Amino acid sequence: MSDRAPGGGRRDGEDGSLGGRVRRYAQVGASVGGLAAKVAGGRLFGRSGVPGDYAGDLRAVLGGLKGPVMKAAQILATVPDLLPPEYIAELQQLQTNAPSMGRAFVKRRMANELGPDWRGHFADFEHEAAAAASLGQVHRAIGHDGRRLACKLQYPDMASAVEADLQQLKLGLALFRRYDKVIDPTEIHAELSVRLREELDYRREAANMALFADMLGAEATVHVPTAVPELSTGRLLTMDWLDGRHMIEVTEAPLAERNQVAEAMFRAWYVPFYRFGVLHGDPHLGNYTVGADHGVNLLDFGCIRVFPPTFVGGVIDLYRALRDGDEELAAHAYETWGFVNLDRKVMRILNQWAAFLYEPLMDDRPRRIQEHGSPTYGASVAAKVHRELSEAGGVKPPREFVLMDRAAIGLGSVFLRLKAELNWHRLFNELTEGFDAATVKAKQDAALARAQVPIGP
């Protein structure tokens, strides 16, 4: 893959320049501030203040901003009952149907990536975006060999947007920390910073794609596209087009079909994690579709985390500790994860959240991922844990914990929407039985080398 525009053309916003960051600060402040003023004005002058009144405006503002701000909205839309239904309905559209850039932008950016004769590389190229999301938009194309292609084109100035938004996030977290000392967000910000910067590099994403194709090669119901290196750069990723339906379209399908989709999702995320120590950290609804075989098409590989196999072992150890009531093993698991100086009182509080996440894995029978009457049960557990941690003095989650927790919550919300009924206990135990950190490390190293994935923190 090329890392420079053919012909020496300037790449837009790739240097994260000071000017670009200043423009981003102004854009975020004006857009979000304008919406806030509208909401405040509505209250002041007595206009209706129900959630639906501003939900569409919120989607328009966040969709227009692109980048990390919009990705935060996508994550919020993933978790059921976290926001009012009107907001969820609007923000879900950001998963796969964010506002796209126009024809002039597309032509300029494609010429910047593949040169002025870029159109000659394709038998056909659709200038209208087939999908648009936070960092880029996707166009259908056909190669001269008849191969159906998806061309993911990054928006301009994304490096500046990421740096500006990360700085704004850091300031926001610092402000939040002054009023709520339960969670020390230092490592959370550090982890998100690394992952977001990695997502800007489509060469890395192409290597991640090859990695997942390798790790999931034996999974008949998980499909990974193949990149086209000669039509890809650091800001353009061309790959196979995979036909599929959005997850929302199968939530009312027959139970057997929903179960197939849910099991494919489970294996798509956890075969790489438990057997190779690699996790896809972004399970929001725009990153996959459902194939005709009721399997899963993985479409985005920007947010990938490589874990030390000892961390994976800690995840399994905590399951066994909760199952057996073994407090010493639980303490060892948290230490393996990177929690420092964790006293037993705080550990027991964290165990309440862990017990909520692991609970479906303890039950050796087909069941839904959550069987509690209230759909907001998870939120009530989180609120209780938050309250007790506040009384205990708070906690500092390690970096490695961030994406693991995000993936678990994101996948759980998908399984909730599907109303799938599977034996989660057996699915988990089949993957983790006989776990050996040394074996996983050897498989991890070999897979990373084959895919040529850059090794980072």
C-alpha positions in Angstrom: 0.0 0.0 0.0 1.1 3.5 -0.7 1.4 6.0 2.2 1.6 9.1 -0.1 -0.7 10.5 -2.7 0.4 9.5 -6.2 1.9 12.4 -8.0 2.9 14.1 -4.8 -0.5 15.6 -4.0 -1.1 17.0 -0.6 -3.2 14.8 1.7 -5.9 16.7 3.5 -5.5 16.9 7.3 -3.0 14.1 7.7 -0.6 15.9 9.9 -3.0 16.8 12.7 -1.8 20.5 12.3 -2.4 23.2 14.8 -4.7 25.1 12.4 -6.8 22.0 11.8 -7.1 21.4 15.6 -8.2 25.0 16.1 -10.8 24.7 13.4 -12.1 21.5 15.1 -12.3 23.2 18.5 -14.4 25.9 17.0 -16.6 23.5 15.0 -17.3 21.2 18.0 -18.0 24.2 20.3 -20.3 26.0 17.9 -22.2 22.9 16.8 -22.8 21.4 20.2 -23.2 24.8 21.8 -25.8 25.7 19.2 -27.9 22.7 20.1 -27.5 23.3 23.8 -28.7 26.9 23.3 -31.7 25.6 21.4 -32.6 23.3 24.2 -32.1 26.0 26.8 -34.1 28.4 24.8 -37.0 26.0 24.5 -37.1 25.6 28.2 -36.8 29.4 28.8 -39.6 30.3 26.4 -41.9 27.4 27.3 -41.5 25.4 24.2 -42.0 21.6 24.4 -39.0 19.8 26.0 -39.7 16.2 25.4 -36.7 14.1 24.3 -38.0 13.6 20.7 -38.0 17.4 20.0 -34.2 17.5 19.9 -33.2 13.9 18.9 -33.1 14.6 15.2 -31.1 17.8 15.8 -28.6 15.8 17.9 -28.1 13.2 15.1 -27.6 16.0 12.6 -25.1 17.8 14.7 -23.0 14.7 15.6 -23.2 13.3 12.1 -22.0 16.5 10.6 -19.0 16.7 13.0 -17.8 13.1 12.1 -14.8 11.7 13.9 -14.5 10.7 17.6 -17.5 12.8 18.7 -19.7 10.9 16.4 -18.2 7.6 17.5 -19.2 8.4 21.1 -22.8 8.8 19.9 -22.6 5.4 18.1 -21.4 3.7 21.3 -24.3 5.3 23.3 -26.8 4.0 20.8 -25.5 0.4 21.2 -26.6 0.0 24.8 -30.4 -0.5 25.2 -32.3 1.8 27.6 -29.3 4.0 28.2 -31.0 6.9 26.4 -34.6 7.7 25.7 -36.1 5.7 22.7 -36.3 8.8 20.5 -32.6 9.4 20.8 -31.7 5.8 20.3 -33.8 5.7 17.1 -32.0 8.8 15.7 -28.5 7.8 16.8 -28.8 4.3 15.4 -28.9 5.9 12.0 -25.3 7.1 12.6 -24.2 3.4 12.7 -24.6 2.9 9.0 -26.3 6.0 7.6 -24.3 9.1 8.7 -24.5 12.2 6.5 -22.1 11.6 3.6 -19.8 13.9 1.7 -20.7 14.9 -1.9 -19.5 14.1 -5.4 -16.8 16.8 -5.5 -15.3 15.6 -2.2 -15.2 12.0 -3.5 -13.5 12.9 -6.7 -10.9 15.1 -5.0 -10.1 12.6 -2.3 -9.9 9.6 -4.8 -7.5 11.6 -7.0 -5.5 12.5 -3.9 -5.1 8.8 -3.1 -4.8 7.1 -6.4 -3.8 9.9 -8.7 -5.7 12.0 -11.3 -6.4 8.9 -13.4 -8.0 7.1 -10.4 -11.3 6.4 -12.3 -9.4 4.2 -14.8 -8.6 1.7 -12.0 -12.3 0.6 -11.9 -14.8 -0.7 -14.4 -17.5 1.1 -12.4 -17.5 3.4 -9.4 -20.5 4.8 -7.6 -20.0 8.4 -6.5 -22.9 8.2 -4.1 -21.9 6.7 -0.7 -23.4 3.3 0.1 -22.7 3.9 3.8 -21.2 6.7 5.8 -19.9 6.6 9.3 -17.6 8.4 11.8 -14.2 8.4 10.0 -15.1 7.7 6.4 -17.7 6.6 3.9 -18.0 3.6 1.7 -18.5 3.4 -2.1 -19.5 0.5 -4.3 -17.2 -0.2 -7.2 -16.4 -3.0 -9.7 -12.9 -4.0 -10.7 -11.9 -4.7 -14.3 -12.0 -8.4 -13.4 -15.6 -8.1 -12.4 -14.8 -8.3 -8.7 -17.4 -6.3 -6.6 -15.6 -3.9 -4.3 -16.1 -1.6 -1.3 -14.0 1.5 -1.2 -13.7 3.1 2.2 -12.6 6.7 1.9 -11.5 8.7 4.9 -12.9 12.1 5.4 -10.5 15.1 5.2 -8.9 16.6 8.3 -9.5 13.5 10.4 -6.1 13.6 12.0 -6.8 17.1 13.2 -10.3 16.1 14.3 -8.9 13.2 16.4 -6.3 15.3 18.1 -8.7 18.1 18.9 -11.4 15.8 20.1 -8.9 13.8 22.3 -7.8 17.1 23.9 -11.4 18.1 24.4 -12.1 14.6 25.9 -9.2 15.0 28.2 -10.4 18.3 29.5 -13.9 17.0 29.8 -12.7 14.0 31.8 -10.6 16.2 34.1 -13.7 18.4 34.7 -15.8 15.3 35.4 -13.1 14.0 37.7 -13.5 17.1 39.9 -17.1 16.3 40.6 -17.0 12.5 40.5 -13.9 10.8 41.9 -15.2 7.2 41.6 -13.4 6.3 38.3 -9.9 7.7 37.6 -10.1 8.1 33.8 -6.3 8.5 33.1 -5.7 5.1 31.6 -9.1 5.2 29.8 -8.1 8.3 27.9 -4.6 6.8 27.2 -6.2 3.7 25.7 -8.7 5.5 23.6 -6.0 7.9 22.3 -3.9 5.0 21.0 -6.8 3.2 19.5 -8.3 6.2 17.7 -5.0 7.2 16.2 -4.6 3.6 14.9 -8.0 3.8 13.3 -6.8 6.6 11.1 -4.3 4.3 9.4 -6.0 2.1 6.8 -2.8 0.2 6.1 -3.0 -1.0 9.7 -6.7 -1.8 9.2 -5.9 -3.9 6.1 -3.3 -5.9 8.2 -6.0 -6.3 10.9 -8.4 -7.6 8.3 -5.9 -10.2 7.1 -5.3 -11.1 10.8 -9.0 -11.8 11.4 -9.3 -13.8 8.2 -6.5 -16.0 9.4 -7.8 -16.4 13.0 -11.4 -17.1 11.8 -10.5 -19.2 8.8 -12.2 -22.3 10.3 -15.4 -20.4 11.1 -17.9 -21.1 8.4 -20.4 -18.5 9.6 -18.0 -15.6 10.0 -17.0 -13.8 6.8 -14.0 -11.4 6.4 -13.4 -9.4 3.2 -10.0 -9.4 1.4 -8.2 -6.1 0.9 -7.0 -5.0 -2.6 -3.5 -3.5 -1.8 -3.0 -1.9 -5.2 -6.1 0.1 -4.8 -5.5 1.0 -1.1 -3.5 3.7 0.7 -3.2 5.0 4.2 -6.6 6.8 3.7 -8.3 4.6 1.2 -9.1 0.9 1.9 -10.5 -1.1 -1.0 -11.8 -4.6 -0.2 -14.4 -7.2 -1.3 -18.0 -6.1 -1.1 -20.0 -8.5 1.2 -23.8 -8.5 0.8 -25.8 -8.6 4.0 -28.6 -7.1 6.1 -28.3 -4.8 9.0 -28.7 -6.5 12.4 -31.8 -4.5 13.2 -33.6 -6.2 10.2 -33.3 -9.7 11.8 -34.4 -8.8 15.4 -38.0 -10.1 14.6 -36.8 -13.2 12.6 -37.7 -16.7 13.8 -35.8 -17.7 16.9 -33.7 -20.3 15.2 -32.3 -17.7 12.8 -31.7 -15.2 15.6 -29.8 -17.9 17.5 -27.6 -18.6 14.5 -26.7 -14.9 14.2 -26.0 -14.6 17.9 -23.7 -17.7 17.9 -21.9 -16.4 14.9 -21.4 -13.0 16.7 -20.2 -14.8 19.8 -17.6 -16.8 17.9 -16.5 -13.8 15.7 -15.5 -11.9 18.8 -14.4 -14.6 21.2 -12.5 -17.2 19.0 -9.8 -14.5 18.3 -9.8 -13.4 22.0 -9.5 -16.7 23.8 -7.4 -18.5 21.2 -5.2 -15.7 20.0 -5.4 -12.9 22.6 -6.9 -10.5 20.0 -10.1 -8.5 20.5 -12.3 -6.5 18.2 -13.1 -3.5 20.4 -15.9 -1.9 18.5 -19.1 -4.1 18.2 -21.4 -1.3 17.3 -24.1 -2.1 14.7 -22.4 -0.5 11.7 -19.4 -2.8 11.8 -21.0 -5.9 10.6 -24.0 -7.2 8.6 -25.9 -10.5 8.5 -25.2 -12.8 5.6 -27.7 -15.0 3.7 -26.4 -18.0 5.7 -27.4 -16.2 9.0 -23.7 -15.7 9.6 -21.8 -12.5 10.2 -19.9 -10.3 7.8 -17.2 -8.3 9.6 -16.7 -5.0 7.9 -14.5 -2.8 10.0 -11.2 -3.6 11.6 -9.9 -0.2 12.9 -10.3 -0.8 16.6 -8.3 -4.0 17.4 -6.6 -4.8 20.7 -3.8 -7.3 21.1 -3.7 -8.6 24.7 -1.0 -10.4 26.6 -2.2 -14.0 26.9 -1.9 -13.6 30.7 -4.6 -11.0 30.6 -6.9 -13.5 28.8 -6.0 -16.0 31.4 -7.1 -13.5 34.1 -10.5 -13.2 32.4 -10.9 -17.0 32.6 -9.6 -17.0 36.2 -12.2 -14.4 37.3 -15.0 -16.6 35.8 -13.7 -19.6 37.8 -13.3 -17.5 41.0 -16.9 -16.3 40.8 -18.2 -19.8 40.0 -16.3 -21.3 43.0 -16.4 -18.4 45.4 -12.6 -18.3 45.4 -11.6 -14.8 46.6 -7.8 -15.5 46.3 -8.2 -16.4 42.6 -10.4 -13.3 42.1 -7.6 -11.1 43.6 -5.1 -12.8 41.3 -7.3 -12.2 38.3 -7.7 -8.5 39.0 -3.9 -8.2 39.5 -3.3 -9.9 36.2 -5.6 -7.4 34.5 -3.5 -4.5 35.9 -5.5 -3.3 38.9 -3.0 -1.9 41.4 -3.3 -2.0 45.2 -6.8 -3.2 45.0 -8.1 -3.9 48.5 -10.6 -6.6 49.2 -13.5 -4.2 49.8 -13.1 -2.6 46.4 -12.6 -6.0 44.8 -15.9 -7.3 46.3 -17.7 -4.2 44.9 -16.2 -4.8 41.4 -17.2 -8.4 41.7 -20.9 -7.3 41.6 -20.3 -5.9 38.1 -18.3 -8.9 37.1 -21.1 -11.2 38.4 -23.6 -9.4 36.2 -21.4 -9.9 33.1 -20.5 -13.5 33.8 -23.9 -14.6 35.0 -25.1 -16.1 31.7 -21.9 -18.2 31.5 -22.7 -19.8 34.8 -26.0 -21.4 33.7 -25.6 -24.7 31.8 -28.8 -24.4 29.7 -30.2 -22.5 26.8 -31.3 -19.0 28.0 -31.4 -15.4 27.1 -28.3 -13.3 27.9 -30.3 -11.5 30.6 -33.4 -13.0 32.3 -34.1 -10.2 34.8 -37.5 -8.6 34.4 -36.3 -5.0 33.9 -34.4 -4.2 30.7 -32.5 -1.5 32.8 -31.2 -4.1 35.3 -27.6 -3.6 34.1 -27.9 0.1 34.6 -29.1 -0.5 38.2 -26.2 -2.8 38.9 -23.8 -0.2 37.5 -25.4 2.6 39.6 -25.1 0.4 42.8 -21.4 -0.3 42.0 -20.7 3.3 41.3 -22.3 4.4 44.6 -20.4 1.8 46.6 -17.1 2.6 44.9 -17.6 6.3 45.7 -18.0 5.4 49.4 -14.8 3.2 49.2 -12.7 5.9 47.6 -12.8 5.0 43.9 -10.7 2.9 41.5 -8.4 3.4 38.6 -9.2 0.9 35.8 -6.1 -0.3 33.8 -5.9 0.4 30.1 -6.4 -3.2 29.1 -9.8 -3.2 30.8 -11.4 -0.5 28.7 -12.0 -2.4 25.4 -12.7 -5.7 27.1 -15.6 -4.1 29.1 -16.8 -2.2 26.0 -16.9 -5.3 23.9 -18.8 -7.3 26.6 -21.4 -4.6 27.0 -21.7 -4.0 23.2 -22.1 -7.7 22.4 -24.5 -8.2 25.3 -26.8 -5.5 24.0 -26.8 -7.1 20.6 -27.8 -10.5 22.1 -30.5 -8.6 24.1 -31.9 -7.1 20.9 -31.8 -10.5 19.1 -33.6 -12.1 22.1 -31.3 -15.1 21.4 -31.6 -18.2 23.5 -28.3 -20.1 23.6 -26.2 -22.1 26.1 -23.7 -19.4 26.7 -22.0 -21.6 29.4 -21.1 -24.2 26.8 -20.1 -21.7 24.2 -17.7 -20.1 26.6 -16.3 -23.3 28.1 -15.7 -24.9 24.7 -13.5 -21.9 23.8 -11.6 -21.7 27.1 -11.2 -25.4 28.1 -7.5 -26.3 28.4 -6.4 -22.6 28.0 -2.6 -22.3 28.1 -1.0 -18.9 28.0 2.2 -20.2 26.3 0.2 -21.9 23.5 -1.9 -18.7 22.9 1.3 -16.6 22.8 2.8 -18.8 20.1 -0.4 -18.7 18.1 -0.7 -15.0 18.5 2.9 -14.3 17.4 2.5 -16.5 14.4 -0.8 -14.9 13.3 0.5 -11.4 13.8 3.6 -12.2 11.7 1.6 -13.8 8.9 -0.7 -10.7 8.7 2.2 -8.3 9.2 0.3 -6.4 11.9 2.4 -3.6 13.5 2.9 -4.3 17.2 2.0 -1.5 19.5 0.8 -0.8 23.1 
